[in-house]
Amino acid sequence: MRRAILLSENIEAFVKYIIKHQEGNIVPEKSMAFQLKLFVEEYKFSVIASELKRINQFDWDENYSLYLIDLLRKGLAPIAEYIERNYSELFLFSAKLHTLVKLSESFETGI
C-alpha cells in the first residue's frame, strides 16, 4: 500500500517535472520536451497516479493496483527508449524515469 502511494507521488512529480521543463529554457530542443509531454498524456500518467493513490488510500487493492502498474510500465518503455536515444538533450529526465522504473519493478518481485 505504501509503495503504491509512493509510486503515485513519483508519477505526479515526473509529470510536473516534464511540464515545468517543457515550458522553461533548460531543454535546448523544445520539440523533444514536447514529445515527452505527449507520451505522458498518451499513456495517461496523471490518471494512473490519481487512481493508484485513490484505491490504495485506505486499503491495498492488489488486482487493480497491479493492473495500473502494468499500464504504467507499458508507458514507461517508449519513454525510456526515447530518452535513451536523445540522452544528450534529455538527460535531466533520466533520473526520475529510473526511479519510476525501479519502483514499478518492485511490485513484480514482491519486495
MMTF fields as JSON, N, C-alpha, C and O atoms, coordinates in Angstrom:
{
  "mmtfVersion": "1.0.0",
  "mmtfProducer": "UNKNOWN",
  "numBonds": 443,
  "numAtoms": 444,
  "numGroups": 111,
  "numChains": 1,
  "numModels": 1,
  "chainsPerModel": [1],
  "groupsPerChain": [111],
  "chainIdList": ["A"],
  "bondAtomList": [4, 2, 8, 6, 12, 10, 16, 14, 20, 18, 24, 22, 28, 26, 32, 30, 36, 34, 40, 38, 44, 42, 48, 46, 52, 50, 56, 54, 60, 58, 64, 62, 68, 66, 72, 70, 76, 74, 80, 78, 84, 82, 88, 86, 92, 90, 96, 94, 100, 98, 104, 102, 108, 106, 112, 110, 116, 114, 120, 118, 124, 122, 128, 126, 132, 130, 136, 134, 140, 138, 144, 142, 148, 146, 152, 150, 156, 154, 160, 158, 164, 162, 168, 166, 172, 170, 176, 174, 180, 178, 184, 182, 188, 186, 192, 190, 196, 194, 200, 198, 204, 202, 208, 206, 212, 210, 216, 214, 220, 218, 224, 222, 228, 226, 232, 230, 236, 234, 240, 238, 244, 242, 248, 246, 252, 250, 256, 254, 260, 258, 264, 262, 268, 266, 272, 270, 276, 274, 280, 278, 284, 282, 288, 286, 292, 290, 296, 294, 300, 298, 304, 302, 308, 306, 312, 310, 316, 314, 320, 318, 324, 322, 328, 326, 332, 330, 336, 334, 340, 338, 344, 342, 348, 346, 352, 350, 356, 354, 360, 358, 364, 362, 368, 366, 372, 370, 376, 374, 380, 378, 384, 382, 388, 386, 392, 390, 396, 394, 400, 398, 404, 402, 408, 406, 412, 410, 416, 414, 420, 418, 424, 422, 428, 426, 432, 430, 436, 434, 440, 438],
  "bondOrderList": [1, 1, 1, 1, 1, 1, 1, 1, 1, 1, 1, 1, 1, 1, 1, 1, 1, 1, 1, 1, 1, 1, 1, 1, 1, 1, 1, 1, 1, 1, 1, 1, 1, 1, 1, 1, 1, 1, 1, 1, 1, 1, 1, 1, 1, 1, 1, 1, 1, 1, 1, 1, 1, 1, 1, 1, 1, 1, 1, 1, 1, 1, 1, 1, 1, 1, 1, 1, 1, 1, 1, 1, 1, 1, 1, 1, 1, 1, 1, 1, 1, 1, 1, 1, 1, 1, 1, 1, 1, 1, 1, 1, 1, 1, 1, 1, 1, 1, 1, 1, 1, 1, 1, 1, 1, 1, 1, 1, 1, 1],
  "groupList": [{"groupName": "MET", "atomNameList": ["N", "CA", "C", "O"], "elementList": ["N", "C", "C", "O"], "formalChargeList": [0, 0, 0, 0], "bondAtomList": [1, 0, 2, 1, 3, 2], "bondOrderList": [1, 1, 2], "singleLetterCode": "M", "chemCompType": "L-PEPTIDE LINKING"}, {"groupName": "ARG", "atomNameList": ["N", "CA", "C", "O"], "elementList": ["N", "C", "C", "O"], "formalChargeList": [0, 0, 0, 0], "bondAtomList": [1, 0, 2, 1, 3, 2], "bondOrderList": [1, 1, 2], "singleLetterCode": "R", "chemCompType": "L-PEPTIDE LINKING"}, {"groupName": "ALA", "atomNameList": ["N", "CA", "C", "O"], "elementList": ["N", "C", "C", "O"], "formalChargeList": [0, 0, 0, 0], "bondAtomList": [1, 0, 2, 1, 3, 2], "bondOrderList": [1, 1, 2], "singleLetterCode": "A", "chemCompType": "L-PEPTIDE LINKING"}, {"groupName": "ILE", "atomNameList": ["N", "CA", "C", "O"], "elementList": ["N", "C", "C", "O"], "formalChargeList": [0, 0, 0, 0], "bondAtomList": [1, 0, 2, 1, 3, 2], "bondOrderList": [1, 1, 2], "singleLetterCode": "I", "chemCompType": "L-PEPTIDE LINKING"}, {"groupName": "LEU", "atomNameList": ["N", "CA", "C", "O"], "elementList": ["N", "C", "C", "O"], "formalChargeList": [0, 0, 0, 0], "bondAtomList": [1, 0, 2, 1, 3, 2], "bondOrderList": [1, 1, 2], "singleLetterCode": "L", "chemCompType": "L-PEPTIDE LINKING"}, {"groupName": "SER", "atomNameList": ["N", "CA", "C", "O"], "elementList": ["N", "C", "C", "O"], "formalChargeList": [0, 0, 0, 0], "bondAtomList": [1, 0, 2, 1, 3, 2], "bondOrderList": [1, 1, 2], "singleLetterCode": "S", "chemCompType": "L-PEPTIDE LINKING"}, {"groupName": "GLU", "atomNameList": ["N", "CA", "C", "O"], "elementList": ["N", "C", "C", "O"], "formalChargeList": [0, 0, 0, 0], "bondAtomList": [1, 0, 2, 1, 3, 2], "bondOrderList": [1, 1, 2], "singleLetterCode": "E", "chemCompType": "L-PEPTIDE LINKING"}, {"groupName": "ASN", "atomNameList": ["N", "CA", "C", "O"], "elementList": ["N", "C", "C", "O"], "formalChargeList": [0, 0, 0, 0], "bondAtomList": [1, 0, 2, 1, 3, 2], "bondOrderList": [1, 1, 2], "singleLetterCode": "N", "chemCompType": "L-PEPTIDE LINKING"}, {"groupName": "PHE", "atomNameList": ["N", "CA", "C", "O"], "elementList": ["N", "C", "C", "O"], "formalChargeList": [0, 0, 0, 0], "bondAtomList": [1, 0, 2, 1, 3, 2], "bondOrderList": [1, 1, 2], "singleLetterCode": "F", "chemCompType": "L-PEPTIDE LINKING"}, {"groupName": "VAL", "atomNameList": ["N", "CA", "C", "O"], "elementList": ["N", "C", "C", "O"], "formalChargeList": [0, 0, 0, 0], "bondAtomList": [1, 0, 2, 1, 3, 2], "bondOrderList": [1, 1, 2], "singleLetterCode": "V", "chemCompType": "L-PEPTIDE LINKING"}, {"groupName": "LYS", "atomNameList": ["N", "CA", "C", "O"], "elementList": ["N", "C", "C", "O"], "formalChargeList": [0, 0, 0, 0], "bondAtomList": [1, 0, 2, 1, 3, 2], "bondOrderList": [1, 1, 2], "singleLetterCode": "K", "chemCompType": "L-PEPTIDE LINKING"}, {"groupName": "TYR", "atomNameList": ["N", "CA", "C", "O"], "elementList": ["N", "C", "C", "O"], "formalChargeList": [0, 0, 0, 0], "bondAtomList": [1, 0, 2, 1, 3, 2], "bondOrderList": [1, 1, 2], "singleLetterCode": "Y", "chemCompType": "L-PEPTIDE LINKING"}, {"groupName": "HIS", "atomNameList": ["N", "CA", "C", "O"], "elementList": ["N", "C", "C", "O"], "formalChargeList": [0, 0, 0, 0], "bondAtomList": [1, 0, 2, 1, 3, 2], "bondOrderList": [1, 1, 2], "singleLetterCode": "H", "chemCompType": "L-PEPTIDE LINKING"}, {"groupName": "GLN", "atomNameList": ["N", "CA", "C", "O"], "elementList": ["N", "C", "C", "O"], "formalChargeList": [0, 0, 0, 0], "bondAtomList": [1, 0, 2, 1, 3, 2], "bondOrderList": [1, 1, 2], "singleLetterCode": "Q", "chemCompType": "L-PEPTIDE LINKING"}, {"groupName": "GLY", "atomNameList": ["N", "CA", "C", "O"], "elementList": ["N", "C", "C", "O"], "formalChargeList": [0, 0, 0, 0], "bondAtomList": [1, 0, 2, 1, 3, 2], "bondOrderList": [1, 1, 2], "singleLetterCode": "G", "chemCompType": "PEPTIDE LINKING"}, {"groupName": "PRO", "atomNameList": ["N", "CA", "C", "O"], "elementList": ["N", "C", "C", "O"], "formalChargeList": [0, 0, 0, 0], "bondAtomList": [1, 0, 2, 1, 3, 2], "bondOrderList": [1, 1, 2], "singleLetterCode": "P", "chemCompType": "L-PEPTIDE LINKING"}, {"groupName": "ASP", "atomNameList": ["N", "CA", "C", "O"], "elementList": ["N", "C", "C", "O"], "formalChargeList": [0, 0, 0, 0], "bondAtomList": [1, 0, 2, 1, 3, 2], "bondOrderList": [1, 1, 2], "singleLetterCode": "D", "chemCompType": "L-PEPTIDE LINKING"}, {"groupName": "TRP", "atomNameList": ["N", "CA", "C", "O"], "elementList": ["N", "C", "C", "O"], "formalChargeList": [0, 0, 0, 0], "bondAtomList": [1, 0, 2, 1, 3, 2], "bondOrderList": [1, 1, 2], "singleLetterCode": "W", "chemCompType": "L-PEPTIDE LINKING"}, {"groupName": "THR", "atomNameList": ["N", "CA", "C", "O"], "elementList": ["N", "C", "C", "O"], "formalChargeList": [0, 0, 0, 0], "bondAtomList": [1, 0, 2, 1, 3, 2], "bondOrderList": [1, 1, 2], "singleLetterCode": "T", "chemCompType": "L-PEPTIDE LINKING"}],
  "groupTypeList": [0, 1, 1, 2, 3, 4, 4, 5, 6, 7, 3, 6, 2, 8, 9, 10, 11, 3, 3, 10, 12, 13, 6, 14, 7, 3, 9, 15, 6, 10, 5, 0, 2, 8, 13, 4, 10, 4, 8, 9, 6, 6, 11, 10, 8, 5, 9, 3, 2, 5, 6, 4, 10, 1, 3, 7, 13, 8, 16, 17, 16, 6, 7, 11, 5, 4, 11, 4, 3, 16, 4, 4, 1, 10, 14, 4, 2, 15, 3, 2, 6, 11, 3, 6, 1, 7, 11, 5, 6, 4, 8, 4, 8, 5, 2, 10, 4, 12, 18, 4, 9, 10, 4, 5, 6, 5, 8, 6, 18, 14, 3],
  "groupIdList": [1, 2, 3, 4, 5, 6, 7, 8, 9, 10, 11, 12, 13, 14, 15, 16, 17, 18, 19, 20, 21, 22, 23, 24, 25, 26, 27, 28, 29, 30, 31, 32, 33, 34, 35, 36, 37, 38, 39, 40, 41, 42, 43, 44, 45, 46, 47, 48, 49, 50, 51, 52, 53, 54, 55, 56, 57, 58, 59, 60, 61, 62, 63, 64, 65, 66, 67, 68, 69, 70, 71, 72, 73, 74, 75, 76, 77, 78, 79, 80, 81, 82, 83, 84, 85, 86, 87, 88, 89, 90, 91, 92, 93, 94, 95, 96, 97, 98, 99, 100, 101, 102, 103, 104, 105, 106, 107, 108, 109, 110, 111],
  "secStructList": [7, 2, 2, 2, 2, 2, 2, 2, 2, 2, 2, 2, 2, 2, 2, 2, 2, 2, 2, 2, 2, 2, 2, 1, 1, 1, 1, 1, 7, 2, 2, 2, 2, 2, 2, 2, 2, 2, 2, 2, 2, 2, 6, 6, 2, 2, 2, 2, 2, 2, 2, 2, 2, 2, 2, 6, 1, 1, 1, 7, 7, 2, 2, 2, 2, 2, 2, 2, 2, 2, 2, 2, 2, 2, 2, 2, 2, 2, 2, 2, 2, 2, 2, 2, 2, 6, 2, 2, 2, 2, 4, 4, 4, 2, 2, 2, 2, 2, 2, 2, 2, 2, 2, 2, 2, 2, 2, 2, 2, 6, 7],
  "xCoordList": [0.829, 0.0, 0.875, 0.644, 1.858, 2.749, 3.546, 3.745, 4.0, 4.763, 3.901, 4.38, 2.636, 1.736, 1.519, 1.491, 1.368, 1.199, 2.488, 2.448, 3.625, 4.917, 5.094, 5.571, 4.713, 4.791, 3.884, 4.283, 2.677, 1.76, 2.303, 2.16, 2.918, 3.512, 4.678, 4.861, 5.457, 6.576, 6.102, 6.735, 5.004, 4.432, 3.978, 4.259, 3.27, 2.82, 4.006, 3.958, 5.061, 6.254, 6.909, 7.397, 6.928, 7.501, 6.705, 7.285, 5.391, 4.537, 4.761, 4.906, 4.79, 5.018, 6.4, 6.562, 7.383, 8.758, 8.836, 9.505, 8.161, 8.148, 7.471, 7.981, 6.335, 5.607, 6.431, 6.485, 7.069, 7.891, 9.034, 9.291, 9.72, 10.869, 10.473, 11.268, 9.263, 8.788, 8.529, 8.717, 8.1, 7.824, 9.07, 9.123, 10.065, 11.263, 12.31, 12.055, 13.497, 14.592, 15.703, 16.762, 15.495, 16.564, 16.814, 17.966, 15.757, 15.91, 16.129, 15.276, 17.261, 17.561, 16.582, 16.257, 16.12, 15.181, 13.771, 13.413, 12.981, 11.615, 10.767, 9.88, 11.038, 10.232, 10.426, 9.499, 11.615, 11.867, 11.121, 10.554, 11.123, 10.373, 8.876, 8.132, 8.445, 7.038, 6.659, 5.559, 7.556, 7.302, 7.148, 6.295, 7.963, 7.812, 6.446, 5.789, 6.032, 4.716, 3.614, 2.642, 3.767, 2.775, 2.747, 1.678, 3.919, 3.966, 3.213, 2.423, 3.459, 2.829, 1.314, 0.564, 0.869, -0.57, -1.177, -2.284, -0.456, -0.971, -1.175, -2.18, -0.236, -0.333, -1.046, -1.102, -1.583, -2.435, -1.774, -2.361, -0.56, 0.17, -0.532, -0.521, -1.132, -1.823, -3.004, -3.242, -3.737, -4.884, -4.408, -5.0, -3.351, -2.807, -2.366, -2.635, -1.691, -1.218, -2.381, -2.361, -3.384, -4.512, -5.306, -5.784, -5.451, -6.157, -5.375, -5.959, -4.065, -3.249, -3.37, -3.487, -3.34, -3.449, -4.836, -4.971, -5.864, -7.238, -7.537, -8.077, -7.187, -7.585, -6.744, -7.174, -5.571, -4.706, -4.637, -3.779, -5.533, -5.509, -5.783, -5.146, -6.714, -7.091, -6.784, -6.568, -6.768, -6.556, -5.873, -6.076, -5.072, -4.318, -5.243, -5.762, -5.442, -6.223, -5.237, -4.854, -4.835, -3.74, -4.059, -3.238, -5.227, -5.535, -5.543, -4.882, -6.281, -6.388, -5.063, -4.699, -4.352, -3.049, -2.061, -1.358, -2.004, -1.082, -1.473, -0.609, -2.769, -3.235, -2.755, -2.256, -2.903, -2.461, -0.945, -0.443, -0.228, 1.233, 1.68, 2.672, 0.952, 1.261, 1.043, 1.849, -0.032, -0.265, 0.867, 1.331, 1.301, 2.404, 3.669, 4.353, 3.977, 5.202, 5.159, 6.19, 3.974, 3.835, 4.111, 4.629, 3.771, 4.048, 5.49, 6.027, 6.115, 7.5, 8.478, 9.523, 8.156, 9.076, 9.392, 10.571, 8.4, 8.75, 9.407, 10.238, 9.037, 9.661, 11.133, 11.993, 11.421, 12.813, 13.628, 14.771, 13.046, 13.747, 13.993, 15.069, 13.005, 13.14, 14.223, 15.035, 14.227, 15.243, 16.625, 17.607, 16.704, 17.995, 18.537, 19.735, 17.665, 18.1, 18.55, 19.459, 17.922, 18.216, 18.804, 18.446, 19.699, 20.223, 20.936, 20.85, 21.631, 22.396, 21.487, 21.907, 20.256, 19.328, 18.385, 17.925, 18.097, 17.064, 17.604, 16.852, 18.891, 19.489, 18.86, 18.905, 18.274, 17.643, 16.486, 16.185, 15.857, 14.687, 15.039, 14.186, 16.272, 16.648, 16.597, 16.241, 16.938, 16.933, 15.516, 15.272, 14.592, 13.204, 12.6, 11.824, 12.961, 12.476, 13.016, 12.278, 14.284, 14.895, 14.178, 13.951, 13.828, 13.098, 11.755, 11.382, 11.032, 9.733, 9.875, 9.084, 10.868, 11.076, 11.375, 10.797, 12.267, 12.644, 11.49, 11.299, 10.723, 9.566, 8.525, 7.946, 8.287, 7.296, 7.795, 6.995, 9.095, 9.648, 9.571, 9.531, 9.55, 9.482, 8.167, 8.104, 7.126, 5.862, 5.921, 5.215, 6.757, 6.907, 7.605, 7.216, 8.626, 9.411, 8.79, 9.139, 7.872, 7.224, 8.085, 7.902, 9.026, 9.932, 9.147, 9.722],
  "yCoordList": [-1.187, 0.0, 1.253, 2.172, 1.292, 2.455, 2.626, 3.743, 1.504, 1.579, 2.11, 2.872, 1.717, 2.191, 3.696, 4.406, 4.171, 5.614, 6.348, 7.414, 5.789, 6.383, 6.43, 7.427, 5.365, 5.335, 6.393, 7.075, 6.538, 7.546, 8.958, 9.804, 9.214, 10.535, 10.79, 11.912, 9.767, 9.919, 10.095, 10.808, 9.458, 9.659, 11.103, 11.75, 11.606, 13.002, 13.957, 14.932, 13.68, 14.533, 14.485, 15.506, 13.319, 13.171, 13.983, 14.667, 13.91, 14.671, 16.167, 16.899, 16.625, 18.05, 18.485, 19.591, 17.629, 17.923, 18.091, 18.999, 17.225, 17.328, 18.615, 19.316, 18.93, 20.147, 21.381, 22.325, 21.38, 22.519, 22.757, 23.898, 21.7, 21.856, 22.029, 22.509, 21.647, 21.874, 23.362, 23.886, 24.032, 25.465, 26.309, 27.465, 25.757, 26.51, 26.518, 26.117, 26.983, 27.12, 26.097, 26.22, 25.108, 24.172, 23.181, 22.87, 22.683, 21.724, 22.502, 23.301, 22.283, 23.064, 22.809, 23.726, 21.595, 21.249, 21.184, 20.216, 22.204, 22.247, 21.105, 20.603, 20.693, 19.628, 18.303, 17.497, 18.076, 16.833, 16.819, 15.798, 17.942, 18.032, 17.928, 17.335, 18.503, 18.41, 16.962, 16.523, 16.229, 14.819, 14.017, 13.133, 14.318, 13.653, 13.951, 13.065, 15.197, 15.582, 14.807, 14.376, 14.633, 13.87, 12.399, 11.794, 11.831, 10.453, 10.335, 9.41, 11.268, 11.241, 11.376, 10.708, 12.232, 12.395, 11.172, 10.755, 10.598, 9.436, 8.239, 7.535, 8.016, 6.879, 7.223, 6.395, 8.421, 8.847, 8.647, 8.061, 9.139, 9.0, 9.707, 9.202, 10.849, 11.574, 10.773, 10.727, 10.148, 9.33, 8.114, 7.759, 7.483, 6.315, 6.703, 5.98, 7.843, 8.291, 8.566, 8.134, 9.276, 9.601, 8.351, 8.24, 7.412, 6.165, 5.311, 4.738, 5.225, 4.464, 5.039, 4.304, 6.35, 6.994, 6.771, 6.493, 6.893, 6.772, 5.365, 5.2, 4.351, 2.994, 2.433, 1.503, 2.974, 2.475, 3.418, 3.272, 4.369, 5.349, 4.695, 5.044, 3.762, 3.153, 1.66, 1.119, 1.003, -0.439, -0.837, -0.194, -1.881, -2.354, -3.172, -4.209, -2.703, -3.427, -3.99, -3.308, -5.233, -5.806, -5.917, -5.534, -6.429, -6.673, -5.384, -5.296, -4.398, -3.146, -2.381, -1.745, -2.439, -1.763, -2.363, -1.634, -3.675, -4.323, -4.057, -3.952, -3.949, -3.594, -2.191, -1.98, -1.237, 0.137, 0.21, 0.948, -0.537, -0.543, -1.15, -0.714, -2.15, -2.725, -1.69, -1.597, -0.918, 0.164, 1.189, 1.667, 1.518, 2.464, 1.932, 2.666, 0.674, 0.098, 0.046, 0.19, -0.16, -0.126, 1.271, 1.422, 2.291, 3.663, 4.075, 4.912, 3.496, 3.852, 3.325, 3.934, 2.213, 1.604, 2.535, 2.74, 3.108, 4.014, 5.31, 5.883, 5.766, 6.983, 6.714, 7.539, 5.564, 5.207, 5.095, 5.548, 4.497, 4.369, 5.742, 5.994, 6.622, 7.964, 8.765, 9.441, 8.683, 9.398, 8.814, 9.551, 7.506, 6.869, 7.305, 7.551, 7.4, 7.823, 9.278, 9.639, 10.101, 11.533, 11.941, 12.979, 11.121, 11.312, 12.648, 13.255, 13.114, 14.352, 15.552, 16.509, 15.523, 16.627, 16.364, 17.305, 15.1, 14.765, 14.068, 13.4, 14.217, 13.527, 13.945, 13.186, 15.137, 15.605, 14.708, 14.613, 14.068, 13.256, 11.814, 11.065, 11.422, 10.016, 9.578, 8.433, 10.444, 10.06, 9.786, 8.786, 10.671, 10.458, 9.237, 8.494, 9.042, 7.864, 6.586, 5.614, 6.586, 5.428, 5.118, 3.954, 6.151, 5.966, 5.291, 4.359, 5.762, 5.162, 3.706, 2.851, 3.434, 2.063, 1.137, 0.055, 1.553, 0.693, 0.516, -0.574, 1.577, 1.434, 0.494, -0.328, 0.614, -0.268, -1.712, -2.642, -1.909, -3.268, -3.901, -5.126, -3.096, -3.651, -4.392, -5.259, -4.065, -4.778, -6.149, -7.076, -6.263, -7.53, -8.566, -9.734, -8.136, -9.067, -9.32, -10.291, -8.455, -8.641, -8.29, -8.843, -7.376, -6.962, -6.246, -5.815],
  "zCoordList": [0.0, 0.0, 0.0, -0.786, 0.861, 0.933, -0.355, -0.832, -0.911, -2.163, -3.294, -4.133, -3.328, -4.382, -4.265, -5.27, -3.052, -2.844, -3.191, -3.805, -2.804, -3.159, -4.672, -5.213, -5.348, -6.807, -7.42, -8.364, -6.899, -7.449, -7.255, -8.138, -6.118, -5.884, -6.836, -7.309, -7.112, -8.044, -9.481, -10.26, -9.834, -11.171, -11.323, -12.332, -10.309, -10.347, -10.448, -11.197, -9.702, -9.748, -11.124, -11.609, -11.755, -13.094, -14.108, -14.951, -14.029, -14.95, -14.766, -15.745, -13.518, -13.247, -13.719, -14.235, -13.548, -13.968, -15.479, -15.973, -16.205, -17.667, -18.109, -18.983, -17.517, -17.892, -17.557, -18.345, -16.396, -15.98, -16.956, -17.341, -17.357, -18.242, -19.699, -20.508, -20.034, -21.392, -21.6, -22.698, -20.546, -20.621, -20.366, -20.787, -19.687, -19.327, -20.42, -21.555, -20.053, -21.008, -20.804, -21.419, -19.973, -19.648, -20.78, -21.082, -21.408, -22.505, -23.795, -24.181, -24.473, -25.679, -26.823, -27.577, -26.953, -28.02, -27.443, -26.771, -27.705, -27.179, -27.722, -27.032, -28.96, -29.556, -28.817, -28.738, -28.281, -27.548, -26.218, -25.83, -25.53, -24.281, -24.555, -23.772, -25.663, -26.038, -26.347, -26.012, -26.976, -27.27, -25.979, -25.895, -24.981, -23.682, -23.08, -22.532, -23.188, -22.668, -23.392, -22.771, -24.697, -25.459, -25.036, -24.956, -24.767, -24.267, -22.943, -22.752, -22.04, -20.722, -20.853, -20.141, -21.757, -21.961, -22.639, -22.298, -23.597, -24.324, -23.402, -23.5, -22.525, -21.616, -20.31, -19.4, -20.21, -19.091, -17.724, -16.814, -17.604, -16.35, -15.194, -14.072, -15.441, -14.369, -13.841, -12.634, -14.74, -14.337, -13.549, -12.53, -14.018, -13.317, -11.906, -10.947, -11.785, -10.468, -9.523, -8.371, -10.001, -9.123, -8.748, -7.619, -9.682, -9.376, -8.379, -7.459, -8.558, -7.605, -6.2, -5.22, -6.122, -4.812, -4.216, -3.025, -5.052, -4.568, -4.059, -2.965, -4.851, -4.455, -3.318, -2.636, -3.103, -2.03, -0.839, 0.032, -0.808, 0.274, 1.633, 2.627, 1.678, 2.95, 3.034, 4.118, 1.872, 1.86, 0.557, -0.472, 0.596, -0.566, -1.471, -1.06, -2.693, -3.701, -4.721, -5.672, -4.512, -5.297, -6.783, -7.617, -7.126, -8.541, -9.354, -10.389, -8.893, -9.644, -9.625, -10.614, -8.517, -8.433, -9.421, -10.12, -9.481, -10.412, -11.86, -12.73, -12.117, -13.46, -13.836, -14.942, -12.922, -13.182, -13.338, -14.186, -12.541, -12.632, -13.956, -14.539, -14.427, -15.738, -16.842, -17.768, -16.751, -17.717, -17.667, -18.702, -16.466, -16.302, -16.965, -17.678, -16.735, -17.298, -18.817, -19.474, -19.377, -20.837, -21.369, -22.476, -20.593, -20.995, -20.758, -21.484, -19.754, -19.45, -20.495, -20.725, -21.121, -22.091, -23.265, -23.554, -23.954, -25.059, -24.586, -25.292, -23.402, -22.87, -22.574, -22.883, -21.978, -21.682, -22.963, -23.02, -23.978, -25.256, -25.882, -26.423, -25.809, -26.378, -25.651, -26.283, -24.327, -23.549, -23.828, -23.91, -23.971, -24.261, -25.624, -25.769, -26.609, -27.947, -27.974, -28.722, -27.167, -27.15, -25.805, -25.248, -25.295, -23.944, -23.773, -22.706, -24.791, -24.642, -24.39, -23.74, -24.889, -24.655, -23.481, -22.834, -23.203, -22.219, -20.974, -20.265, -20.704, -19.556, -18.237, -17.269, -18.176, -16.941, -16.497, -15.307, -17.443, -17.136, -16.793, -16.316, -17.028, -16.847, -15.381, -15.103, -14.453, -13.038, -12.541, -11.866, -12.875, -12.447, -13.133, -12.532, -14.383, -15.101, -14.456, -14.291, -14.098, -13.442, -12.125, -11.797, -11.381, -10.127, -10.376, -9.663, -11.385, -11.698, -12.137, -11.738, -12.947, -13.424, -12.249, -12.147, -11.37, -10.24, -9.251, -8.711, -9.015, -8.125, -8.721, -8.011, -10.014, -10.64, -10.684, -10.58, -10.837, -10.82, -9.435, -9.321, -8.396, -7.045, -6.801, -5.93, -7.549, -7.407, -8.077, -7.68, -9.078, -9.793, -8.923, -8.899, -8.217, -7.409, -6.041, -5.371, -5.625, -4.339, -3.152, -2.068, -3.338, -2.259, -1.182, -0.182]
}
